[in-house]
Amino acid sequence: MTQAVLIIEPNFTGHRWRYAQWAAQAFEEAGLACVIATMPSNEDHPLARKIVEERRPGLEIAFVDSPPPAPSIAAPAMRVSYARYHRYFAHAFARVGACMPVSLVVVPYVDYFLYALPLLGSPFDDTPWIGITMRATFHHRDVGVKAPDRPLVNAIKARLFRRAVKARGLNALLSIDPTLPEWSTHALARSRSHATIAYLADPFPDARADDPAAARSRLNFGPGPHLLVYGSMTDRKGIRELVTALEHMAHAPTLVVAGEQDESMRAFLRSQAPRLTPKPIVIDRFITDEVEFDLFSACDVVWLGYKGHYGMSGVLVQAYRFGKRVVATSEGLIGWFCAGGKLGPVLDDLSPKAIVCGIAEALAEAADAGGRTILGSHGALLALNTLDAFKRTLRDAAAVSVSASVSAPALDE
């Protein structure tokens, strides 16, 4: 029976489904059979429907429900999300493994259970695996990234991280944060054995903006500048602050909000968006690749004034690929990449005055730049964020994993 690469992603919201899709493409292109395991609640997602309809011999999807309730002795631990997800991943691995041999497991979002590894070990027995971390922030203040000062929490997570990378079978931990491998080089210098820790550039397909007028025509957009907010719409996008600022802005751009909204954001936009002039464009649904391409082509400026978001942003990568100016927070990796203002204005706060000034500046820069992207010292890294580079890095990590001994070192300090 053909061995398979198992990709486990229970949640298809936001960009997570794309990482599962891109990982599957990477290994399919290398001639390896792949299985994506996910929750049954994702059966109607476009990616799931596409896999089922196409019935390609090298790609399957397995819908794996939650495991049965934990024994009473383990029930208290299930209140911790890290433990719950660790149990689900072990369950999905066992279910798929019972039907076919699995040669490698890929976890596109290992942050589900990363900090549980020192206590619970690998959820995949002796099988080699690769994890991608997207949310590790405990090291940010050590490497110059603006982030909350949480010395105790950061110290605990740093210690757990040092042990997690020694988990059995974990041969590569890839990070979309370029500062984590840098930190690890120094922090793990004396460590005897641990997984390879490498940078995985957050990808976007190789695309360039279409003529804005043509894209606006396809989208039925009106005249004047347009400001895009894109992705999963939650309060962390800073939309409340943005809408408040636009209410007070003379000659404001047309606000374009594109992406599925949570209930809180949907209620807010229903009540507040009608107060804006020009009338905003709100697209509350899953965005197809074609519409996404037109949105980034049509809009003049992209909003990245997020709150409490300290990790990488795929929207920043998309804005870069399309040569669009951004209005960005100064915090987290968004602020780190945008430092110096070469990609657009950087906001130290989300006051109406700061936002209005930032939007006006970005619109003026967009008119002058004419689609040219000007890079700062960190922004130059965005040139690496291609889908080809993403797939190549995953395949290189897989080659190491499959050839490595499955008896990884035991968890020790």
N, C-alpha and C positions, 0 to 999 in steps of 0.2 A: 504494500500500500504506500502511495506517495506521501512523504512527509510534508507538513505544511508549516508556514509561518502564521502564527496566531496573533492577531492584533485585537486588543481588548479596549473598547471605549464605550462605557455604558450611557454616556450623555452626548447627544448629537446637537446640542444648542451651541450658539455662538460659532466660533471657528473650530470647535473640537471635531466635528464630523469631517472637516477638511483634512485634518492631520491624519485621521484614520484612512481617508481616501488616498491621500498622497503617499502614505506609507505602503499601502497595498499596491499602488502603481509602481513604487520603487522596486518592490520585490517581484512583482509580475514581470516587469521589464527585464529582470535578471533571470527569468525562467522558473521562478519558484511559485508553488501553489500557496494561496493566501486564504485565510478565513478571518473575517471581521466578526467579533462577538460583541453584542450589544443588548440592551434591554428591549423587551417586546414593545414597549411604548414608542419605540422608534420605527415601527413597521411602516408607518405612513410617510416617513421622511423621504424626500426625493432621492437621497443616496441609496437608502434601503430598497426603494422601489426600482431604481435603476439596476442594482445588482441582481435582484430577483428576476426582472424582465429580461435582462441580457443573457443570463445563464451562461456566462463565460466559464470554460473549464478550469481556468486558473484562479477564479475568485468566487468565494461563497460568503454568505452571511448567516450567522447563527444567532437566533434570538434566545437569549438565556435569561430566565426570570431570576428574581432574588432567591437566595438559598432559603431553606426552611428555617424557622426560628432557632436561634442559638440555644444550647443547653442552659439551664438555669444558672449554672455556675459561671457561664460566660456572658450572661445577659447584661450585667452592669457595664462591661467593656463595650457593648454594642451602642452605648450612648455616645461614644466617641466616634466621629465620622471616619477617622483614619482606620479604626478597627472594623467598622462596617464595610468600608470599601475593600479593605484587605480581604475580608471574608468573601465578598462578591467576586473578586478577581480569582481567588483560589477556586471558588465554585465554578466560574466560567471555564477556567483552565481544565478542571476535572471533567466537566460535561463534554467539552469539545475533545479532550484527550481520550475519552472513552470511545469516540467514534473514529478517530484517526490519530496517527502519530504526529506529535508536534515537535519540530526541531528547534524552534526559536519562538519566543514570545516578545512582542513589541508593545510597550505601554506608552501611547502618545501623550498621556497626562499622568505621570507618576506621582504628582503632588496629591493625588487621592489618598495615598497610603505611605508616602515616602518616610515620614517620621515614625511610622509603626514598625518599620523593618528591623530596627535594633531589638525590639521586644518580641516580634512575631515571626521574624525571618522571612524568607522568600515565599510568596504564595504559589510558586511554580515548581516545587520540589527541587530536583536537580537540573531541570531544563534551563539552558542559557537564556538570558533575556536582556533586553535593552529598555531603558526608561528615558523619557524626555521630561525634564522639569521646566515649568513655565512660571512658577509662583514663588520660588525661593528668594527671599528678600533679607534674610538675617545678616547677610554680609554687606549690604549696600552702604552703610555708613563707613565701613572700613575701606571702601574703594572709591569714595567721593560721590556716591549717588544720594540725592536728597531724599530722606526717608525718616519716619518717626523714630525718635530716640527711645528704644525699648531694650535697655541693656540686659535685663534678666531673660526676657523672652528670646532675644537674639542669641544669648549665650547658650541657653538650653537647646535651641534649634541647631546651632552650630555644632554642639557636641553630638546631638542625634544624627546630624548629617555625616559627621566623620565616621560614625559607626554604620550608618545606612549604606554607604558606598562600599562596605565590605560584605554586604549580604551575599549569601550563596547564589551562584549563578548569574549575578549581575556583572556583566562584562563591560558594559558601557553606559554611562549616564551622560546624556546629551542635554545641553542647556541653550535655550534661545536667548539667554542673558550672557553677553560676552564677558561680563565682569566676574561671573562665578568660576569659570576655569582659571581666570587670573588669580582670584582669591585662593582657590584650591591648591594651586601650585605652591604657594607659600604655606598655607595652613596644613597641608598634608605632606609636607616635605619629608618628615621623619616617619611617615606611615610605611609599614613594610609591604602591604598588599592591599590594593583597592581597585575598584572599577576605573577604567579610563574615563576621565571627565573632559569633555570637549564641547566646543561651541557649535551649535546647529543654527545657522542663520534662518530666522523666521521667514518663510518663503512667500512669494507671490508669483504667479505665472508670468513669464516674460511677455509683457504687453506694453504698448505705448498708447498714449491718449489719441483718440480720434479727434477730428475737427469738432470743437465745442458746439458750433452751430448745428452740425448734423446730429450730434448726440441730443441736443436740446429739442430738436425737431422730433426725433424718435420718441422722446419722453413727454412731448407736448408741454415743455417748459416755456414760460413767457420770457420777455426781455429782462435785461438788468443782471447784476451779479447774483450768484447763488452760493450759499454757505451750506456745506454738507456735514451732517452728523450721521455716522454709519455704524451698523453692527447691532448687537443685542442691546436693546434700550432698557437700561436700568438707571437708578438714581446716580450711579457712579459715573455716568457719562457727563454729568454737570449740566444737564439740559435745563433744569429749573433755573439755575443762575444765568444760563445763556438766554432763555426766553425773557427773563426779567430785564436783562441788559438791552435786548433788542427792542423792548417796549419803549425805551428811553433814547433810542438811537435815531437821529435824523438820517434820512437816506439809507435806511437799513437794507441789507441784502435779503433776498428771499431765502428763508430757512427751509432746508430739505432734510427731513428726518426719515431715514430709510433703514428698516430692520424690524424684527419682531419685538414687541414691547411687552414688559411685564404689566400686571394689572395696575400697579401704582402709577407707572409712567403713562399708561393709556388713559387713566382718569385725569391725570394732570394735563395732558395735551388736549384732551377733549374740552376742558374748561378754559385753558389759558391760550392755546394756539389761535383761536378766532380773534383774539385781541391784537394780534400782530398785523402790521402793514409793511410790506406786501403780505398777502395771504400765504401762509406756509404750505409746503407740500409734504404730506405725511403718508408714508408707505409702510403700513403695519402688516408685514408678511415676510415670508421667506424670500430672499432676493436671489434670483437666478444669476448665473455668470454673465449673461448678456446684459441684463439690467444693471448689474454692478459695473460693468465696463462703461456703459453709457453714463452712469451717475458720476463716476470719477472723471470722465471726459468732459461732462457738461458743466460741472461745478467749478467755481473759481478758487475757493478756499475750503479746507477741511478742518473741522473742529476736533481738537484733542485736549480740551480743557477739562480733563477727567478729575474726579475726586477719589482719593483713597485707592488709586490704581498705581501700583509701583512696579509692575512687571512690564514686559514688552507689549507692543501694540501692533497687531497686523494691519490696522488702519494706517498707521504711520508708514509702514512699508508700502502700502498701496498708494498713498499720497506721493511718496518719493518716486515710485515707478511711473506715475502719471505726471510728474513735474508740477505738483500742486503745492501751494504755500499752505502752512498749517498755523493754527493758533493753539499753542500747546501749554500744558501745565509745566511748571518748573520741577515737579516732583517725579521721583522714580526714574525708570529707564527712558520714558518719553522725554523728561527734562534733560537727562544725560545725553541722549542722542541729539536733542535740539539746542543744547547749550551754545550760547553765542549768537543765537538768532538767525543763523544762516538758512535754516529751513522755514523760518517764519517767527513771528513774535512769541516770546515765552512769558507766561503770566506768573507772577509771584503770588497772586491772590485772585479770587473769582468775584471781586466786587464789580458792580455794573460799570463803573468808570474804567477799570482795567480792561474789562472785556470789550467795551466799545472802542477804546483806543487800540486794542490788539486787532480787532476785526478791521478797523479802518486802515491800519498799517498794512495788514496782510493783503487787503484788496488793492491798495496802491502798489505793493510789491508785485502782486500777481499781474497787474497791468503792465508793469515795467519789465518783468522777467520774461513774459511771453512763453511760458512753459519750460523755461530753462531751470534746472535744479542746481542750486549753489550749495555746496557741502561744507560743513565745519569739520573739525578734527574727528569727532565721533560719527558724524553723519556719513562720512566716507565708507563706514562699515556697511551701510545700507546697500551699497553696490553688490555686496555678496549675497543679498537676500533673494536668490533666484530659486525656482522650483528644481532646476537641474542640480544646483549645489545641495539642496536639501536631500534629494534622493541619493546623490552620490555619497553624502556623509552617512546616511542610514545604511547604505549597502556596505560601505567600508567598516562600519561598526558591526554589521552582521557577519562579515567575513572573519573578523576577530573573534566574535562570539561563538560561531559555529566551529572554528578551529581550536578554540580554547578548551581546556579541560573543564568538565562540568563540575568537578569537585573544587569549588571556590573556597577560599580560606574561611574559617569560622569567624563569627563575629567576635572581635576582640578589640581592645583599645590600643 
